[in-house]
Amino acid sequence: MKQLINPLYKKIVVKVGTNVITTKKGELDLEILQQLTTQIAELQKQGIQIILVSSGAVGAGRSVVKLSGTIAPVAARQVLSSTGQIKLISSYNELFAKHGLITAQILVTKSDFSDRLHYLNMQTCFSSLLQQNIIPVVNENDAVSVTELMFTDNDELSGLIASMMDVEGYIILSHVDGLFDMKSGNGTIIPIIDPSTKHFHQYINPGKSEFGRGGMLTKCHIAQKLSRLGITVHIANGRTPGILLSLLEGEQTGTKFLPQKATHGPKRWIANSEGMEKGAVTVNMGAEMALVAGDRANSLLPVGIESVEGRFLKGDIIKVCATDGTIIGYGMAQYSSEKTVAIMGLQDQKPLIHYDYLYITT
């Protein structure tokens, strides 16, 4: 393995997709796993902190359990993921142990990110593992995650962790070489994506992974959101030998999403709270213009609120909408919904959402 002269990042999240580490039969590809763990071990020895988010539990389960009889799809996934997760983490544990590294398993659900205190406890856990030079291997807890509790896929999960851990780089390892420009007709890889890019569907073919839940469109939306928070994102082929070392050495491979100015602290949690909000407020045109102006940060004052939806408490995440229903942003409420109803439209009141706890999406 080569020594990196000046690695791009000191802390990264690496997300490995199902189709990277499974064979055409859907079973674990131990040769690819060995390549990836060897690269990760080498990067860690060079002082780079790495959190690994790995799919593949269901694929591993296919080689362990042969389902019999009639079983519902959700139940089948629970059986395969819960049995396969043991094989998946055991494989990582054995491979990292060959390099003298200890592995930690962390299984999470979407609800783990919705509570601020729980979020901070999880953040402390990851930080402590990295401090002890332990490799966190993360996956969704598919055995209990169903319907609304499920992430879109592990792209969403790994994006939340990248945001939470304030990493510099987020690497999505897929089974394709990057984002292809289907609009031009020649299908060439797009090397650089600017944060202002929109309408990704015009560049890529629709569809999901063969064995995973996600697709390239999901990856692009998550990558763009993280790039707007100040994280550089790469989409590259995880089956390419030495891909992680190449990316951290600065070689142009795959697709790179350029970052904007970094956002830190509670705003990162709030920025990734879509779908976890406890209520919503609708604001008038004046408040909307002030919030989305962009020239300076503005808080949301009760005088600009027209209506309140749902029941929320102080400290809950709420959605901020324009009068036409468009989502303007998300923020942490400083009042309960009852108090908000009582003072909405009134002047000389403290902000419902202070700008330090307000993330504008438009």
C-alpha positions in Angstrom: 0.0 0.0 0.0 1.2 3.5 -0.8 1.9 6.2 1.7 -0.3 9.3 1.1 1.8 12.5 1.0 -1.0 14.9 1.8 -4.4 13.2 2.2 -7.4 15.3 1.4 -9.3 14.5 4.6 -8.6 13.6 8.2 -12.0 12.2 9.0 -14.4 10.4 6.5 -17.5 8.3 6.3 -17.3 5.5 3.8 -20.6 3.9 2.6 -20.4 0.5 0.9 -23.3 -0.5 -1.1 -24.9 -4.0 -1.3 -23.8 -4.5 -5.0 -20.2 -3.7 -4.1 -19.7 -6.4 -1.6 -22.1 -9.1 -2.9 -21.8 -11.5 -5.8 -24.3 -11.9 -8.6 -26.1 -14.4 -6.5 -26.4 -11.8 -3.7 -24.0 -13.5 -1.3 -21.0 -11.8 0.3 -17.9 -11.2 -1.9 -15.1 -11.9 0.5 -12.4 -10.9 -2.0 -13.9 -7.4 -2.3 -14.3 -7.1 1.5 -10.7 -8.0 1.9 -9.6 -5.3 -0.6 -11.7 -2.6 1.2 -10.7 -3.5 4.7 -7.0 -3.5 3.7 -7.4 0.0 2.3 -9.3 1.2 5.4 -6.7 -0.3 7.7 -3.9 1.5 5.7 -5.7 4.8 5.9 -6.2 4.5 9.6 -2.5 3.8 10.1 -1.8 7.0 8.3 -3.9 8.9 10.9 -7.3 9.1 9.0 -10.4 8.5 11.1 -13.0 6.3 9.3 -16.6 5.3 10.0 -17.7 2.5 7.7 -21.4 2.2 6.9 -22.0 -1.1 5.2 -25.0 -2.7 3.6 -25.0 -6.4 2.8 -26.7 -8.0 5.8 -29.6 -9.3 3.8 -27.2 -10.6 1.2 -25.2 -12.4 3.9 -28.4 -13.8 5.2 -29.1 -15.5 1.8 -26.1 -17.7 2.3 -27.1 -18.6 5.8 -30.9 -19.2 5.6 -32.9 -20.9 3.0 -36.4 -19.5 3.5 -39.2 -22.1 3.5 -42.9 -21.9 3.3 -44.9 -18.7 2.7 -43.4 -15.7 4.4 -44.3 -12.0 3.9 -41.6 -9.7 2.3 -41.1 -7.7 5.5 -40.7 -10.8 7.6 -38.3 -12.3 5.1 -36.2 -9.2 5.2 -36.2 -9.3 9.0 -35.1 -13.0 9.0 -32.4 -12.5 6.4 -31.0 -9.3 7.9 -30.9 -10.5 11.5 -29.1 -13.7 10.6 -27.0 -12.1 7.9 -25.8 -9.2 10.1 -23.9 -11.7 12.3 -22.0 -13.1 9.3 -21.4 -9.6 7.9 -19.9 -8.2 11.1 -18.0 -11.4 11.7 -16.4 -11.1 8.3 -15.4 -7.5 8.9 -14.1 -8.4 12.4 -11.9 -11.2 11.1 -10.6 -9.1 8.2 -9.8 -6.0 10.3 -8.2 -8.2 13.0 -5.6 -9.3 10.4 -4.4 -5.7 10.5 -4.5 -5.5 14.3 -7.7 -3.4 14.3 -10.7 -3.8 16.6 -14.2 -3.5 15.1 -17.4 -2.1 16.7 -20.9 -2.8 15.5 -23.5 -0.1 15.6 -27.1 -0.8 14.5 -29.5 2.2 14.2 -33.0 3.1 13.2 -34.3 6.4 11.8 -35.9 7.3 15.1 -32.4 7.4 16.7 -31.8 10.7 14.9 -35.0 12.4 15.8 -34.3 13.1 19.5 -31.6 15.7 20.2 -30.3 14.0 23.4 -30.2 10.6 21.8 -28.4 12.1 18.8 -25.8 13.7 21.0 -25.3 10.4 22.9 -24.8 8.6 19.5 -22.3 11.3 18.5 -20.3 10.7 21.7 -20.3 7.0 21.1 -18.8 7.4 17.6 -16.2 10.0 18.8 -15.1 7.7 21.6 -14.6 4.8 19.2 -12.6 6.9 16.8 -10.5 8.2 19.7 -9.7 4.6 20.6 -8.7 3.7 17.0 -11.7 1.4 16.7 -13.4 1.0 13.4 -17.2 1.6 13.7 -19.1 -0.6 11.3 -22.7 0.8 11.0 -25.8 -0.6 9.4 -29.6 0.0 9.7 -31.3 -2.3 12.2 -33.4 -4.0 9.5 -34.8 -6.5 12.0 -36.9 -3.8 13.6 -37.0 -1.1 10.9 -40.2 -1.3 9.0 -42.3 1.3 7.0 -41.9 4.8 8.5 -39.0 3.7 10.7 -36.9 2.8 7.7 -34.2 5.0 6.1 -34.6 5.4 2.3 -31.5 3.3 2.2 -28.0 3.3 3.7 -27.1 6.3 1.6 -29.5 8.3 3.8 -28.1 6.7 7.0 -24.5 7.3 6.1 -25.3 10.9 5.1 -26.8 11.5 8.5 -23.7 10.1 10.2 -21.4 12.2 8.0 -23.3 15.3 9.0 -23.4 14.3 12.7 -19.7 13.6 12.9 -18.6 16.8 11.1 -16.5 14.9 8.6 -14.6 16.5 5.8 -15.3 13.8 3.2 -18.1 11.4 2.5 -17.4 8.6 0.1 -20.2 6.6 -1.5 -18.9 3.3 -3.0 -21.2 2.0 -5.6 -20.9 -0.6 -8.3 -20.7 2.0 -11.0 -17.9 4.5 -11.7 -19.8 7.7 -10.9 -22.6 9.9 -12.2 -23.0 9.5 -15.9 -24.2 12.3 -18.2 -27.1 10.7 -20.0 -28.3 14.1 -21.2 -25.4 14.6 -23.6 -26.1 11.2 -25.1 -22.5 9.9 -24.8 -22.8 8.7 -21.2 -19.5 10.2 -20.0 -18.8 10.5 -16.3 -19.5 13.9 -14.7 -16.3 14.6 -12.7 -17.5 17.7 -10.8 -20.9 18.7 -9.4 -21.5 22.3 -8.2 -23.7 22.7 -5.1 -26.2 24.8 -7.2 -26.9 21.9 -9.6 -30.5 20.8 -9.8 -32.7 18.3 -11.6 -30.4 15.3 -11.4 -33.1 13.0 -13.0 -32.1 14.4 -16.4 -28.6 13.0 -16.1 -29.2 9.5 -14.8 -31.3 6.5 -15.6 -34.1 5.7 -13.1 -34.1 2.5 -11.1 -32.8 0.9 -8.0 -29.8 -1.3 -7.2 -30.2 -5.0 -8.1 -30.1 -6.1 -4.4 -30.1 -2.8 -2.5 -33.0 -0.4 -1.9 -31.3 2.8 -3.2 -30.6 4.3 -6.5 -28.3 7.0 -8.1 -31.0 9.7 -7.7 -31.1 9.2 -4.0 -27.3 9.3 -3.8 -27.3 12.6 -5.7 -29.9 14.3 -3.5 -28.0 13.2 -0.3 -24.7 14.2 -1.8 -26.0 17.7 -2.7 -27.5 18.2 0.7 -24.2 17.3 2.4 -22.2 19.5 0.0 -24.3 22.4 1.0 -23.4 21.7 4.6 -19.7 21.9 3.7 -18.9 18.3 3.2 -17.1 17.1 0.0 -18.9 14.0 -1.4 -17.5 11.4 -3.8 -19.4 8.7 -5.7 -17.0 6.1 -7.1 -16.7 2.4 -7.9 -16.0 0.4 -4.8 -14.9 -2.6 -6.8 -12.0 -0.6 -8.4 -8.7 -1.7 -6.7 -7.2 1.0 -4.4 -10.2 3.3 -4.9 -10.1 4.8 -1.4 -6.4 5.5 -1.5 -6.8 7.1 -4.9 -9.6 9.4 -3.7 -7.8 10.5 -0.6 -4.6 11.2 -2.6 -6.6 13.6 -4.7 -6.8 11.7 -8.0 -9.8 12.6 -10.2 -11.9 9.5 -10.2 -15.7 9.1 -10.0 -17.9 12.1 -9.4 -17.0 14.8 -6.8 -19.6 17.1 -5.2 -17.9 20.4 -4.3 -18.7 21.8 -0.8 -20.1 25.1 0.2 -19.1 27.0 3.3 -19.3 24.6 6.3 -22.2 24.5 8.6 -21.7 23.1 12.1 -23.5 22.3 15.4 -27.3 22.1 15.8 -27.9 23.4 12.2 -26.5 20.1 10.8 -28.9 18.1 12.9 -31.8 20.4 11.8 -30.7 20.3 8.2 -31.2 16.5 8.2 -34.5 16.4 10.1 -36.8 16.2 7.1 -39.6 13.7 8.0 -38.8 14.0 11.8 -40.6 17.2 12.4 -43.3 17.3 15.1 -45.4 20.2 13.6 -45.4 23.1 11.1 -46.0 26.8 10.8 -47.1 28.8 7.8 -45.5 32.3 7.5 -46.7 35.3 5.5 -45.0 36.8 2.5 -43.0 39.3 4.5 -41.5 36.6 6.8 -40.8 34.4 3.8 -38.9 37.1 2.0 -36.9 37.9 5.1 -36.0 34.2 5.8 -34.9 33.3 2.2 -33.1 36.7 1.4 -29.7 35.2 2.1 -27.9 38.5 2.6 -28.1 38.1 6.4 -29.5 35.6 8.9 -33.0 36.3 10.2 -35.0 34.6 13.0 -38.6 33.6 12.6 -40.7 36.0 14.7 -44.3 35.3 15.8 -45.5 38.4 14.0 -44.8 36.6 10.7 -46.7 33.4 11.5 -50.2 32.9 9.9 -51.1 29.4 11.1 -49.8 26.5 13.2 -50.2 22.8 12.4 -49.7 19.8 14.8 -48.6 19.7 18.4 -45.0 20.4 19.4 -43.1 21.3 22.5 -40.1 23.6 23.1 -37.0 22.0 21.6 -38.9 20.0 18.9 -38.1 20.3 15.2 -40.8 22.0 13.1 -41.3 22.7 9.5 -41.6 26.3 8.1 -43.9 26.7 5.1 -44.9 29.4 2.7 -48.6 30.2 2.1 -48.6 28.1 -1.0 -47.3 25.1 1.0 -43.7 25.2 -0.2 -41.3 24.2 2.5 -38.9 27.0 3.4 -36.9 25.3 6.1 -36.7 23.5 9.4 -36.0 24.8 12.8 -36.0 24.2 16.6 -39.1 25.7 18.3 -38.5 27.9 21.3 -42.2 27.8 22.2 -44.8 25.1 22.3 -47.5 24.9 19.7 -50.1 26.2 22.2 -48.0 29.3 23.0 -47.3 29.9 19.4 -51.0 29.9 18.6 -51.5 32.4 21.4 -48.8 34.9 20.2 -48.7 34.5 16.4 -49.2 37.7 14.6 -48.0 39.7 17.6 -45.1 42.1 17.6 -42.3 42.5 20.1 -42.1 38.8 20.9 -39.1 36.5 21.2 -38.4 34.4 18.0 -40.2 31.2 17.6 -37.0 29.9 15.8 -33.7 31.7 16.4 -31.5 31.9 13.3 -28.8 29.7 15.0 -31.4 26.9 15.0 -33.0 27.5 11.6 -32.0 25.8 8.3 -33.4 27.3 5.1 -33.8 24.8 2.3 -34.8 27.1 -0.6 
